[in-house]
Amino acid sequence: MTYGISTTLDRPFDDTLTAVRDALAEQGFGILTEIDMAGTLKKKLDVDIAPQVILGACNPPLAHRALQAEESVGLLLPCNVVVRSVGADATVVEALDPQIMVGVTANDGLRSVADDAAGRLRAALDSLAS
């Protein structure tokens, strides 16, 4: 099993980041956290990396269903979505595959939640290409 769902877009980083937020919202995800990796590493280590942001996305009904199936699944939440620049006009968008929750916990009760979340994340990433 791969652990990510990804797409590469011929689109500038800032435009892609905005589009990702919108696409996730259309699939019922809110952004709980946002980590600017380039800014953080510059500030803490004085190193430069290409723009990269980690979005902590949460769909509350899915999170609730997951917690009902596995009380400790909060360790694997929220759904992380990474937006990173790979050139002047190219950006990669990656999401952690929610099926990882099933594999890590060995709890088949999470399978339907993971299927739903993965479908929504795939739909969000697919919508970026259109």
PyRosetta script that sets phi, psi and omega in degrees:
from pyrosetta import init, pose_from_sequence

init()
pose = pose_from_sequence("MTYGISTTLDRPFDDTLTAVRDALAEQGFGILTEIDMAGTLKKKLDVDIAPQVILGACNPPLAHRALQAEESVGLLLPCNVVVRSVGADATVVEALDPQIMVGVTANDGLRSVADDAAGRLRAALDSLAS")
pose.set_psi(1, 132.1)
pose.set_omega(1, 171.9)
pose.set_phi(2, -79.6)
pose.set_psi(2, 160.6)
pose.set_omega(2, -176.7)
pose.set_phi(3, -106.3)
pose.set_psi(3, 3.5)
pose.set_omega(3, -179.1)
pose.set_phi(4, -136.1)
pose.set_psi(4, 158.0)
pose.set_omega(4, 172.2)
pose.set_phi(5, -116.0)
pose.set_psi(5, 127.4)
pose.set_omega(5, -174.9)
pose.set_phi(6, -145.1)
pose.set_psi(6, 162.2)
pose.set_omega(6, 174.0)
pose.set_phi(7, -149.6)
pose.set_psi(7, 149.4)
pose.set_omega(7, 175.9)
pose.set_phi(8, -116.1)
pose.set_psi(8, 131.5)
pose.set_omega(8, -176.1)
pose.set_phi(9, -118.6)
pose.set_psi(9, 142.4)
pose.set_omega(9, 172.3)
pose.set_phi(10, -87.5)
pose.set_psi(10, 76.0)
pose.set_omega(10, -172.4)
pose.set_phi(11, -155.7)
pose.set_psi(11, 141.3)
pose.set_omega(11, 179.7)
pose.set_phi(12, -63.0)
pose.set_psi(12, 153.3)
pose.set_omega(12, -176.7)
pose.set_phi(13, -53.8)
pose.set_psi(13, -53.9)
pose.set_omega(13, -175.2)
pose.set_phi(14, -60.6)
pose.set_psi(14, -42.8)
pose.set_omega(14, 177.5)
pose.set_phi(15, -62.6)
pose.set_psi(15, -41.7)
pose.set_omega(15, -179.5)
pose.set_phi(16, -65.5)
pose.set_psi(16, -43.6)
pose.set_omega(16, -179.6)
pose.set_phi(17, -58.2)
pose.set_psi(17, -44.4)
pose.set_omega(17, 177.8)
pose.set_phi(18, -63.0)
pose.set_psi(18, -45.0)
pose.set_omega(18, -179.7)
pose.set_phi(19, -63.5)
pose.set_psi(19, -36.7)
pose.set_omega(19, 178.9)
pose.set_phi(20, -65.1)
pose.set_psi(20, -45.6)
pose.set_omega(20, 177.6)
pose.set_phi(21, -56.5)
pose.set_psi(21, -45.8)
pose.set_omega(21, -179.6)
pose.set_phi(22, -64.8)
pose.set_psi(22, -43.6)
pose.set_omega(22, -179.1)
pose.set_phi(23, -64.2)
pose.set_psi(23, -40.4)
pose.set_omega(23, 177.5)
pose.set_phi(24, -65.0)
pose.set_psi(24, -42.1)
pose.set_omega(24, 179.1)
pose.set_phi(25, -60.7)
pose.set_psi(25, -40.1)
pose.set_omega(25, 179.1)
pose.set_phi(26, -63.6)
pose.set_psi(26, -23.1)
pose.set_omega(26, 178.5)
pose.set_phi(27, -97.4)
pose.set_psi(27, 9.8)
pose.set_omega(27, 175.8)
pose.set_phi(28, 89.2)
pose.set_psi(28, 11.6)
pose.set_omega(28, -179.9)
pose.set_phi(29, -98.1)
pose.set_psi(29, 135.1)
pose.set_omega(29, 169.3)
pose.set_phi(30, -103.6)
pose.set_psi(30, 159.4)
pose.set_omega(30, 179.3)
pose.set_phi(31, -98.8)
pose.set_psi(31, 113.7)
pose.set_omega(31, 180.0)
pose.set_phi(32, -87.3)
pose.set_psi(32, -35.9)
pose.set_omega(32, -178.0)
pose.set_phi(33, -137.9)
pose.set_psi(33, 154.3)
pose.set_omega(33, 175.2)
pose.set_phi(34, -144.3)
pose.set_psi(34, 121.6)
pose.set_omega(34, -178.1)
pose.set_phi(35, -116.8)
pose.set_psi(35, 117.2)
pose.set_omega(35, 176.1)
pose.set_phi(36, -86.6)
pose.set_psi(36, 95.8)
pose.set_omega(36, -176.3)
pose.set_phi(37, -63.0)
pose.set_psi(37, -42.3)
pose.set_omega(37, -179.6)
pose.set_phi(38, -62.2)
pose.set_psi(38, -45.6)
pose.set_omega(38, 179.8)
pose.set_phi(39, -65.3)
pose.set_psi(39, -41.1)
pose.set_omega(39, -179.5)
pose.set_phi(40, -66.0)
pose.set_psi(40, -45.9)
pose.set_omega(40, -179.1)
pose.set_phi(41, -68.5)
pose.set_psi(41, -32.0)
pose.set_omega(41, 176.4)
pose.set_phi(42, -65.9)
pose.set_psi(42, -46.3)
pose.set_omega(42, -178.1)
pose.set_phi(43, -66.9)
pose.set_psi(43, -44.3)
pose.set_omega(43, -174.0)
pose.set_phi(44, -83.9)
pose.set_psi(44, -34.8)
pose.set_omega(44, -174.0)
pose.set_phi(45, -122.0)
pose.set_psi(45, -4.5)
pose.set_omega(45, -175.6)
pose.set_phi(46, 54.1)
pose.set_psi(46, 44.4)
pose.set_omega(46, 174.2)
pose.set_phi(47, -117.8)
pose.set_psi(47, 152.4)
pose.set_omega(47, 179.8)
pose.set_phi(48, -108.6)
pose.set_psi(48, 130.4)
pose.set_omega(48, 171.1)
pose.set_phi(49, -130.4)
pose.set_psi(49, 163.8)
pose.set_omega(49, 176.1)
pose.set_phi(50, -62.4)
pose.set_psi(50, 154.4)
pose.set_omega(50, 178.6)
pose.set_phi(51, -52.6)
pose.set_psi(51, 133.0)
pose.set_omega(51, 179.7)
pose.set_phi(52, -154.5)
pose.set_psi(52, 128.9)
pose.set_omega(52, 179.6)
pose.set_phi(53, -128.1)
pose.set_psi(53, 136.7)
pose.set_omega(53, 174.4)
pose.set_phi(54, -105.7)
pose.set_psi(54, 120.8)
pose.set_omega(54, 177.3)
pose.set_phi(55, -101.9)
pose.set_psi(55, 128.8)
pose.set_omega(55, 174.3)
pose.set_phi(56, -93.6)
pose.set_psi(56, 98.3)
pose.set_omega(56, -174.0)
pose.set_phi(57, -96.5)
pose.set_psi(57, 139.5)
pose.set_omega(57, -178.8)
pose.set_phi(58, -136.3)
pose.set_psi(58, 132.3)
pose.set_omega(58, 170.3)
pose.set_phi(59, -107.8)
pose.set_psi(59, 104.3)
pose.set_omega(59, -172.3)
pose.set_phi(60, -53.1)
pose.set_psi(60, -44.3)
pose.set_omega(60, 178.7)
pose.set_phi(61, -62.2)
pose.set_psi(61, -37.4)
pose.set_omega(61, 178.0)
pose.set_phi(62, -68.8)
pose.set_psi(62, -41.3)
pose.set_omega(62, 177.9)
pose.set_phi(63, -60.6)
pose.set_psi(63, -41.7)
pose.set_omega(63, 179.2)
pose.set_phi(64, -62.7)
pose.set_psi(64, -45.6)
pose.set_omega(64, 178.3)
pose.set_phi(65, -61.3)
pose.set_psi(65, -40.9)
pose.set_omega(65, 179.7)
pose.set_phi(66, -63.7)
pose.set_psi(66, -43.3)
pose.set_omega(66, 179.7)
pose.set_phi(67, -65.7)
pose.set_psi(67, -30.7)
pose.set_omega(67, 176.3)
pose.set_phi(68, -68.4)
pose.set_psi(68, -33.0)
pose.set_omega(68, -179.3)
pose.set_phi(69, -82.2)
pose.set_psi(69, -29.4)
pose.set_omega(69, -174.8)
pose.set_phi(70, -152.5)
pose.set_psi(70, 105.9)
pose.set_omega(70, -175.1)
pose.set_phi(71, -58.5)
pose.set_psi(71, -31.6)
pose.set_omega(71, -176.2)
pose.set_phi(72, -92.3)
pose.set_psi(72, 7.2)
pose.set_omega(72, -176.6)
pose.set_phi(73, -66.4)
pose.set_psi(73, -15.3)
pose.set_omega(73, 175.5)
pose.set_phi(74, -55.7)
pose.set_psi(74, -23.8)
pose.set_omega(74, 175.7)
pose.set_phi(75, -62.5)
pose.set_psi(75, -23.8)
pose.set_omega(75, -177.1)
pose.set_phi(76, -105.6)
pose.set_psi(76, 6.2)
pose.set_omega(76, -179.7)
pose.set_phi(77, -108.9)
pose.set_psi(77, 158.9)
pose.set_omega(77, -3.9)
pose.set_phi(78, -79.2)
pose.set_psi(78, -177.3)
pose.set_omega(78, 176.1)
pose.set_phi(79, -73.2)
pose.set_psi(79, 120.2)
pose.set_omega(79, 178.6)
pose.set_phi(80, -85.6)
pose.set_psi(80, 131.3)
pose.set_omega(80, 176.4)
pose.set_phi(81, -125.4)
pose.set_psi(81, 124.9)
pose.set_omega(81, -177.7)
pose.set_phi(82, -108.6)
pose.set_psi(82, 132.3)
pose.set_omega(82, 174.5)
pose.set_phi(83, -117.7)
pose.set_psi(83, 119.9)
pose.set_omega(83, -177.3)
pose.set_phi(84, -139.8)
pose.set_psi(84, 139.6)
pose.set_omega(84, 179.5)
pose.set_phi(85, -75.3)
pose.set_psi(85, 136.5)
pose.set_omega(85, 175.9)
pose.set_phi(86, -126.4)
pose.set_psi(86, 24.5)
pose.set_omega(86, 179.2)
pose.set_phi(87, 155.4)
pose.set_psi(87, 178.8)
pose.set_omega(87, -176.4)
pose.set_phi(88, -57.6)
pose.set_psi(88, -40.4)
pose.set_omega(88, -177.0)
pose.set_phi(89, -131.9)
pose.set_psi(89, 31.1)
pose.set_omega(89, 177.8)
pose.set_phi(90, -131.9)
pose.set_psi(90, 141.1)
pose.set_omega(90, -178.0)
pose.set_phi(91, -140.7)
pose.set_psi(91, 137.6)
pose.set_omega(91, 174.9)
pose.set_phi(92, -101.0)
pose.set_psi(92, 137.2)
pose.set_omega(92, 173.9)
pose.set_phi(93, -120.9)
pose.set_psi(93, 125.0)
pose.set_omega(93, -178.2)
pose.set_phi(94, -130.4)
pose.set_psi(94, 141.2)
pose.set_omega(94, 175.3)
pose.set_phi(95, -127.0)
pose.set_psi(95, 140.7)
pose.set_omega(95, 174.8)
pose.set_phi(96, -65.9)
pose.set_psi(96, 128.0)
pose.set_omega(96, 180.0)
pose.set_phi(97, -66.8)
pose.set_psi(97, 120.2)
pose.set_omega(97, -179.7)
pose.set_phi(98, -60.1)
pose.set_psi(98, -16.6)
pose.set_omega(98, 176.9)
pose.set_phi(99, -62.1)
pose.set_psi(99, -19.0)
pose.set_omega(99, 176.4)
pose.set_phi(100, -58.3)
pose.set_psi(100, -34.2)
pose.set_omega(100, 178.8)
pose.set_phi(101, -57.9)
pose.set_psi(101, -41.6)
pose.set_omega(101, -178.8)
pose.set_phi(102, -67.7)
pose.set_psi(102, -45.1)
pose.set_omega(102, -178.9)
pose.set_phi(103, -65.5)
pose.set_psi(103, -42.7)
pose.set_omega(103, -177.7)
pose.set_phi(104, -68.7)
pose.set_psi(104, -41.2)
pose.set_omega(104, -175.5)
pose.set_phi(105, -89.0)
pose.set_psi(105, -18.2)
pose.set_omega(105, -173.4)
pose.set_phi(106, 56.5)
pose.set_psi(106, 31.1)
pose.set_omega(106, -179.2)
pose.set_phi(107, -109.6)
pose.set_psi(107, 104.1)
pose.set_omega(107, -179.7)
pose.set_phi(108, -66.0)
pose.set_psi(108, -15.7)
pose.set_omega(108, 176.2)
pose.set_phi(109, -65.2)
pose.set_psi(109, -16.7)
pose.set_omega(109, 178.4)
pose.set_phi(110, -89.0)
pose.set_psi(110, -9.9)
pose.set_omega(110, -173.1)
pose.set_phi(111, -58.1)
pose.set_psi(111, -45.3)
pose.set_omega(111, -177.2)
pose.set_phi(112, -68.1)
pose.set_psi(112, -34.6)
pose.set_omega(112, 176.9)
pose.set_phi(113, -67.4)
pose.set_psi(113, -44.4)
pose.set_omega(113, 179.4)
pose.set_phi(114, -63.5)
pose.set_psi(114, -39.8)
pose.set_omega(114, 177.6)
pose.set_phi(115, -61.2)
pose.set_psi(115, -45.4)
pose.set_omega(115, -179.7)
pose.set_phi(116, -63.6)
pose.set_psi(116, -48.6)
pose.set_omega(116, -179.5)
pose.set_phi(117, -62.4)
pose.set_psi(117, -42.9)
pose.set_omega(117, 179.9)
pose.set_phi(118, -63.8)
pose.set_psi(118, -41.2)
pose.set_omega(118, 177.9)
pose.set_phi(119, -61.4)
pose.set_psi(119, -40.8)
pose.set_omega(119, 179.5)
pose.set_phi(120, -69.0)
pose.set_psi(120, -41.0)
pose.set_omega(120, 178.5)
pose.set_phi(121, -66.2)
pose.set_psi(121, -41.6)
pose.set_omega(121, 177.3)
pose.set_phi(122, -62.3)
pose.set_psi(122, -41.9)
pose.set_omega(122, 179.1)
pose.set_phi(123, -62.6)
pose.set_psi(123, -40.2)
pose.set_omega(123, 178.7)
pose.set_phi(124, -63.1)
pose.set_psi(124, -47.2)
pose.set_omega(124, -179.5)
pose.set_phi(125, -67.9)
pose.set_psi(125, -39.0)
pose.set_omega(125, 177.8)
pose.set_phi(126, -62.9)
pose.set_psi(126, -35.8)
pose.set_omega(126, -178.7)
pose.set_phi(127, -66.2)
pose.set_psi(127, -22.2)
pose.set_omega(127, -179.5)
pose.set_phi(128, -69.3)
pose.set_psi(128, -28.2)
pose.set_omega(128, -177.1)
pose.set_phi(129, -82.1)
pose.set_psi(129, -13.0)
pose.set_omega(129, -177.4)
pose.set_phi(130, -92.7)
pose.dump_pdb("model.pdb")
